[in-house]
Amino acid sequence: MVDDSTTTPAAPDRVTSAIRVVAVASAVALIALSIAWELVWARIGHGTLVLKALPLVFALPGLLKHRMYTYRWLSLAIWCYVAEGLVRITDRAPANWCAGAEVALSIVLFVACAAQVRWRHAVARRPQSAADTGAAH
């Protein structure tokens, strides 16, 4: 009988790690874009729209720790950023450039989150071989 409480979790495979890099990079870029857009490049009002970056900031720890729940909820929440970008893409420059970048980064982040969820579900469904389970013949 194996005591599971003393075993360490398996390290993520190369695909999982690569997708995480894309997801984290696009989330950080989207955070930076949101802050710069609302405070520097295309200010509207008093800059309170900068708060739209908060959900992405809250998602970063979960993305870095490979938390499946974070990838799932972020893949749904990211469509709010796509919608905002599509609505504001008709503004004057530089707001329309920021909106275009927001749409592009949001779609990249969605694809990374969806790929992460699909890949990890596929890996979890694979049958374990005798070498993976530690059974000797």
Beta strands, then each sheet from edge to edge (+ up, - down):
end
